[in-house]
């Protein structure tokens, strides 16, 4: 990647160990800028202007730098500014076209294995708006890691165990209807669970008895009771069928859907092992890990009644992953609310010799309504995810109907689905993950703002130019014909794509890549509006411009694909 090449070049001219920045320059101050002269000047107690002058002189004498830059200058109190040469930009365009995906063979992962845990839905409960950020962010990060040469394992860690299943089994035995579950599994099972709790409320003085029935049924499940085990497996299978419909709609696939139940038999021996090592101890009948010296609250491994907890299952899960998959890194894409849990888990991992992989909590904020309160239904309940998707597609369908008279009804439905789902995804991925998202339908579906539909529309617009021009075989474009400022600026934007993708991976963020694509689309639209490509009377220049448009379209399409968004050729 070019920025790293430049860094290597400058590093050879600075004292060993000097840490400096290379940033994208503001338009009037060049394409790149570095503060190396300021840093070296401070460390050596020399004037930054003098240090900078020496560095600039050496860079100007370097043959590679002469090919890269049209100008290198010292500015301000010691900044060095670099201006890319037109020839370098044109050569860069050729590389983008040759690379196919715009990443120029960037392979930083080199086959290293990364497990990305995301979505993590609960069996027998509806997917809701609380799941969407983890699902969409996790999938985008998995795409980005994979594009950069990592071997990615996409893991949906299911909530498929716990006392709630005893209650659900008890409720099904009392009121269940097999046909109703098969017809509408999640809604029926969730209604049974809610009914169980409502019955507990109504039976004044007898709540404990009904609760005990649930605990009894779960205990039977733990002991392998055939009837309860069969019911639990059925609930799980039917739930996954329903979840997979939503995942298919979102274009999301997982490699593994092992959940909490998988580790149940290992939990008691695990706790005993941790006690033997002196890592865990008894406290008021429960088993805990005291983390006071790490400025953390105690981690609860086992309740006083002997039942295990989420932490215990997470430790067992981590040990299994390390043994069976040998990952270099594990990303847990889970909300901010679980920050303490993961601080505890990662600390325990280091104490329990489970630190062979880099463990990262990719945390994120909430989704709020325009009133800045948690986005919910009028009754205050979480909005089902399928309802959210349905509304996005429905609202988009009306716009597609209005704007696209040339499409068939089937094509309009397909395009509306691409745009509606793309709008939802982009709205989530364009924001810094640690911030709360203020959900705004109007902004999200705007075809002219920083939105998914705007990027998709730009791509379709570019493809329309290519389509109108027609395909010319054995075309060998003469990029020397690209001399207009808008053309060269567009090429500069294209050259920034690998860095935008790499930075997204390094920070486990998607907002930088989303912003890059938005700025690329803006520049492409400015080019479209100022340069009459199809009316050009210079055939060679037209051919070069068409290849430039094709390259921009390719990068837009590939960048959107990394975010999990489809780019339709017609809208």
N, C-alpha and C positions, 0 to 999 in steps of 0.2 A: 504494500500500500504506500502511496506516494508520501504521505505525511511522515511515515516511519523512515523512509529513505532520506528525507530531508533532515530528520532528527539525527540519524546516524552521521550524516555529513557534518552537521553543526557540532555534534559531540566530539568529533576528532579535533576540533579547533578550540575546545574549552578544556579547562583543568579537569582531571579525573573526578568523578562523583558529583559533578554539578547537575542539579535538577532544574530544568527550565520548561517553559510552556511553548507550544506552537499552536496558535489559534487561527481560525479563519479570519482574515482581515476584513475590516469594513471596506465597502466598495472603493472609496476614494483613497484608501491607504493600502492598496494591494490585495492580493489573494490570500496570503499568509503573513503572519507576524509572529516574532519571537521576542521574549524578554531576556534572552541569554546574556546580553551585554549588561543589563541591570543586575542580574544575579552574580555574574563574574566580578563586576565592578565592586559590588558590596563585599564579596568574599575576599577580594585581593586589595581592597581599599584604593582602587584606581577609579578614575572618572569613567562612568559608563560610556560617554561619548568616544573616549579614546579606545576603550575595549571594543566598542561597536565598530569603530572605523577600521580597526585591524581585522575583525571578523569579516566585515563587508569586503575588504580588499582581497582577502584570501578566497572568499566565495566567488567573487567576480573572476578570479584567475582560474577557477576550477572548470575544466571542459564540460563536465556534466551539468553544472549550474548554468553555464553559458547556453546549453541546449534547453534547459528547463525554463529559464527566466528571461524576460525581456528587460527587466530592471530589478536591481537590489539596492535598497537605500537605507540609510540611517535616518530615523525620525524621532522628534521629541527628545525626551530625556535619556534615550538609549534603546529604543525599539528598532528592530531590523525588519523592514517590510519587503515582501517578495511579490513580484508581478509575473504571472505565468506568461510564457510566450505563446503566440498564436499557433506556431508549429507544434509546440508541445500539446496544446489543446486538441489539435487535429489528430495527432498521433494517439492521444488518449481516447478519442472517439473510435478510432480503428480497433483499439483494444477492447472497448466495450462491446462492439459489434462481434468481434471474434469470440468473446467470452460467453455469449449467449444469455446468461442470467444477469450480466452487469456487475458481477462480483470478481471478475478477472481471476478466477481460480483461488480465491482467498480461502485457505484451509487451516485456520488457527486451531481447530479441534483435533486434527490429525488422528481421528478415530477414538479419542477419549470418550468414555461412557458417562452419560448424564441421565439421571432419573428425574423426571419432572412430575411431581404429584399435584394434581389439580382436579377441580370439580367436586369430588368427594361427596357424592349425594348419599342420602339416607334411604335405605330400603323401606318401602311401604309409605313413603312420604312424597308429596309432589315436589318437583323441582320448582324453585321460586326465584325471585329477583336476587335473593341473597347468594345464589349459586352462580349468577351470570358473570360476575367479574372474575372470579377464580377460573371459571371454565374458559372464558375468552382470552384472558391474559395468559393463562398457563399454556393454552394451545399455541398462541402467537410466539411465546418464548421457545416452546419446543420446535416450532418451525424455524426460528432464527438460529438456534443452536445447530439444528440439522443442516441448514444451508451453509454453515461455517465449518462443516466437516466433523461435527460431533456425532457419536452414536447415541441416539436419544431413545429412552424408554418412557413412554407416556403412560402414567399410572393413575387410574381412578380408584382411590382408596375408599372403599365403600363403608358406610356406617351400617353394618349388617349384623350387629350383635348387641346384646344388652337386655336388661330387665323389660324394656318396652316390648320385646318380642314375646315374652311370657304373657303380658297383658293382651297383646294382639291375638295370640293363640286362644286365650281364654274368651276373648270377645267373639272370635270366629266360631268357636265351638258352641257359644250361646246363641248368636244371632246371624251367623254367616250364611252366605248364599254363593255356592260355587260358580253358578252361571253369571252372577253379577260381578264377581271378581274377574272372571275370564273376559267379560265384556269391557269392564272399565276398572282395571286392577288398582291403580294408585288411589283414585277417588274413593272406591269402595273400601279399601283397607284403611285409609286414613279416617273415613267416616266411622268405621268400627272402633278404631282406637279412641277417637273423640267420644263416641258413645260410652265406651268403657269408663272414661273419666267422668262423664256427666252422670252416669249411674252411681259412681262413687260419691259424688256430691249429694245426690238425692237420697241415698241411703244413710240418713243421719244415724250415727251410732254404729253403723255397720261398714263404714268405709274401710276400716282395717281388714275386715273379712274379705272384701272384694279385692283389695290390694294383695292380700296373702294368696288369693287364688292365682293372681298374675305371677307372683314370685314362685309359687309352687309349679306353675306350668313352665316357667323359665328354668327352674332347677331340673325338671324332667328333661327339658331340651339339652341342658348341659350334660346330663347323664346319658344322653343318647337315646331317649325314648323314641321308638320308631314312628309313632303317630305324630308327635310334635316335630321331630326332625323332618319328616315328609312335608308337613305344613310349612315349616320354615323355609325349606328348599323351594317349595312352590311359590311362596310369597316373594322370594328373592328372584326367581326366574321370571315371574310375571311382571315384577317391578322393572327388571332390566330390559324386558321387551319394550315397555313404555318409555323408559329413559332413552333407549337407542333410537326411537322415533325422533325425539327432540335433538339428539346428537347428530343424527343424519341430516336433519333440517339445517343445523348449524355447520355442517361439514366437518364434524369432529370425530376422530377415531382414537381409541386407546389400544395400547399393546397389552396392558395388564389391568384386570379389575379385581385383584385380590383385596379383600376387606378385612375388617377387624376379626371376624369369626375364624379366619385361617390360623390365627395365633393362639386361640383359646387354650389349647392343651399345653402350651409352653409357658403360660403365665405364672402358674404356681411354682414350678421349678426355677423359673427366672428370678422370682422374688426371693426364693430360698438361697439361690446362688449369690444374689446381691447382699443378702444378710450375712452369709458366710464370709464374704470379702470385707465385711464391715462398712459397706457403702450404704446399706439400708438398715433401719432399726425400728423397733416397736415404739409407738407413741399413742397412749390412750386407747390401746386395742387395735389401732391401725398400724400399717407399715409405711414409713416415710423415708425419704432421702433428705437429710438436713443440709441445706445449701446456704446457711447463714453466712459462712465465711466468704461466699461469692456474692453476698448482698442480694440474695434471692430468698423468697419464702420457701418453706418445705414443699417438696414434691410428693404428693400422695400416690402410693403404688397400690395399696390394698385397703379396703374399708374394714372396719372392725367386724363386719359379718362375713369377711372372707372374700367378698366380690372384688374383682379387678376393676381398674379404671383406664381411661383413655391413655394416660401416661405410660402405664405398663404395656399396653398394646403397641404404643408407638416405639418403645424400646425394643420389643420383640420384632416389630416390623423393620426397624433399622438394622438389627443384627441379621435378619434374614436377607435383606437387600445386600448388605456388605458381603455375606457369604456366597449368595447365589449369583449376584450380578457384578460384583467388584467395580462399583462405579467410582469415578474420580470426583463426582460432584452430585449432590442431591438438592433439588430445589423444592421447597414446600410452598406452594402458591396458596396462601391462606391469609385471611383478613387480619388487620391490625389488632383486633380484640384478643388474638391468641399469642401476642408477643411474649407474655410471661411464660406461657406453656413452652414455647420453643427455646426461650432462654434457659429454662430448666432442662429441657431435653438435651440441648447441645452441651450443657455443662455436665450432665450425667454421662453423655456419650464419651466425653474426654476422660472422665473418671473411671469409666467401665471398659476402657480400651475399645471403644467403638468410634474412633476418630480417624479411620483410614481414608474417609472421603471428606471433601469440603461440604459442610452442611449450611444451607442458606435459607432463611425464612424470607420469602418474597412476599412481604406484607402489602396490604392495600386498604384504602379507606372505604367508606360506605357509599351507597347510591341514595341521594336525597331528592325529594320533590322540590318544586319551585318555591315552596314555603320553607325550605331548608330543614324539613323534618323527614324522617325515614319514609321513603316511598312505599306506600301501602294502599290497600283497598279502603273504601269508605268505612268498612267495619274495623279497620286497623290491622288487618291481616296481611301477610306477605303476598305480593302479587305473583300468581303462578307464572312460570317462565313462558309456557306456551301462549298465555294470554298476551304477554308483552310482545312476543314475536308476531303473533297474529295481528295485533294493533299496528305494529310497524309496517307490516306488509300491506294491510288494508289502507292505511294512510298513503302509502307510496303508490298503490294501485290507482288511486284517484288522480295523482299527479301524472303517472304514466299515461293514463287514458287521455288526459288533457294535452300532453306534449307529443305523443307518438301515434299519430293517426295511421301511419304506414305499417304498423305491426298487427299481426293477427291477435285474436283474444288469448290464444294459448301463449303466444310470445309475450304479450303484455303481462300475463300472470307470472311467467318465468322471470321476466325482467324485474317486476315488482318485488318478487321474492329475493332476488339478488341484491337489489338496492335497499330494501327494507332491513334485511339481515345485515348487510354491509354497513348501513347507517348505525345500527345498534352497536356493532363491533367497534366501528371507528370512534363513536362517542365515548366508549370505555377506554380505548387504547390511546386516544389523543391526549388524555390527561395524565399528569404525573401520578403514579400509582399510590403514593402515600396520601394524596389529597382526596377529599370527598367529592363525588361528582354530583353537580346540580343538574338533574335530568330535565331536558328542555326539548320537547318534541319538535318545535318549530326550527330550532337551530340544528337539530340532528338531521332533519330531512331537507335542509336548505340546499338547493342545487348551485348556489353561488358563494357559499361561505366555506369555512374550514370544516368540511363534513365529508363523510364517505360518498354520498351521492355526487358531490362536486368532483371528487377525484375520479369516480367511475365515469361521469359525464365527460371529463377531459379526455380520458382514455378513448371513449367511444368517438369523440370528436376527431382525435388524431387518426383512429382507424378508418374513419369516414374519408379522410384526405387520401390515405393509402389506397382505399378501395376505388375512389374516383380516378386516381392516377393510373390504376391498372398495374399489373406486375410486368416488369421488363427483365427478361432473362439475360444472364451473363453481364449483368450491370457492374461496372467497375467505377464507382463514383470518384470524382476528383474533389477531394476535400479542400484543396487550395481555393476553391470557389467560395468557401464559407468565410466571409470577411466582415459581415455585418455585426455590429455590437450585440444585437439580440441573439444572433446565432452563437457567437463565442461565449456569451453569458450562459446560454442554455447548456453548452458543452461543459462549462465549469460546474454547473449544477449536477450534471450527470456524473462527473468525476468524483463527486462527494458521496455517491451512493454506498460504496464499500465501507467508508468510515461510519456512515449513519447506522448501517447494519451491525458493524463491529461494536460500536459504542452501545447499542441496544443490548447486545449480548453481555458486554462487560459490566453494565449497570443493572442488568435484568430489568430494563425499562423499555417501554414501547413508544413513549411520547416523542422521543427524539426522531425516531424513524417516521412516525406519523407527520411530524412537522416538516421533515425533509421532503416527503412526498407532496405535502401541501405546497411548499415553496417551489418544487419542481413543476407542479401543475400550474401554479401562477405564472411562472416564467414561460411555460409552454403556451399558455393562452395569450400572453403578451406577444410572443413570437407569431402565433397564428393570426393575431389581429393586425400586426404591423408588416408582415411579410406575405405577399400574395403568391404562395408557393405554386399553385396550379396555373397561374396566369404568367409565370415567368417566361420571358422570351429567350432565355439562355438555357438550353436543354441540359448542359453539364451541371449548371448551378441547381436547376430543378431536381436533377437526380441526386445530387449531394444533400439537398434539403430534405428530400423524401427519406433518405437513409437516416438522417438526423431525427426526423419525426418518428421513424420506425424504432430507433434506439430509445427515444424518450418513452414511447409506448411500451416497449419491452420492460424498461426499468419500472415504470408505473405499475404494470401488470404484475411483475415479480415482487415488487415491494408490497403491493396490496395482498398478494398471495401469502407472504410471510405473516401478515396481520390476519390471515384467514378470510380475506375478502375477495370475492370473485369480481373480475373486471369484464363486463359484457361488451362485446364489439359493437352492438347496436342498442340504443336506448330510445 
